[in-house]
Amino acid sequence: MNQLFKIFKVDEAEATKISASPDEPHKHDFEELIIGVEGQLEHFIDFKTTILDAPLVSFVTKGKVHRVIPKLKNGKCNMWVMRFKSEFIPEITFQLYSNYHNHATLKLPNDYCFNRLTTLCEIINGEMQQENPDLSVVRHLLNALFIMIESEIKKIEPIENNLISTQNTTLQNFLKILEENYQRPVGVEFYAEKLFMSARNLNIICKNILQQTVTEIIETRKLIEAKNQLTHSDKNISEIGFDLGYNEKAYFTNVFKKRTGQTPSEFREEMKKLLS
């Protein structure tokens, strides 16, 4: 995807078209949120298939192998689809990874709370239809949308077994500490000590839930912030690298290119073109 944020609707015609010729299971380089108002969603993720009737929400994190097939229910389908780059809302991206890793698709009650979600989708879509949409407004609205969804999840989420619950709590605590310290030049041992556990056990939990090592998660968080600053600030590349704990511009550039395929300068130029 060559945009920071995109929103569109899947109606009866589009659902029929997708159902007739569905994609193979795949992964993508963006985050995806689906708000299902009417219809049915068949979702293959984590090697299992779930079929749910709307109203529903589905969130797919970047890099997860999955397949989504919207379908008609009673002849109807109405779903909002939002796609966005991780750096669009860097402050909550890892929270989303933690919250949705074990329930990518969730059925919600058709009540006032769900209607608020669809209203927010309509407002976001209205902003994006403007000649010069204000992406800062869209970012705040998207944040509000996820806060509302999280509130709904807490009302209906089943109690998990003790092991999974403990691992989730540990991961969430790690991500909270990471959010406060990712700009510092500290590694796995620092976070493990903060959580009163061994680096090995923290790595096991992160691999179980996010399929990444602690080091990979730290680097990913730094990368998301680097992209955010390259897109939204006038700082030079050396300053951004220093802010994130890289003392040498060349090392920061090498890490960035290894992970993204572009140098920081190339990424910044691409974002300028997309936002112009």
Buried (B, 14 or more C-beta within 10 A) or exposed (E): EEBBBBBEBBBBEBBEEBBEEBEEEEEBEBBBBBBBBBBBBBBBBEEEEBEBBBBBBBBBBBBBBBBBBBBBBEEBBBBBBBBBBBBBBBEBBBBBBBBBBEBBBBBBEEEEBBEBBBEBBEBBBEBBEEEEBEBEBBBEBBEBBBEBBBEBBEEEEEEEEEEEEEBBEBBBBBBBBBBEBBBEEBEBEBBBEBBEBEBEEBBBBBBEBBEBBBEBBBBBBBBBBBBBBBBBEEEEBBEBBBBBBBEEBEEBBEBBBEBBEEBBEBBBEBBEEEEE
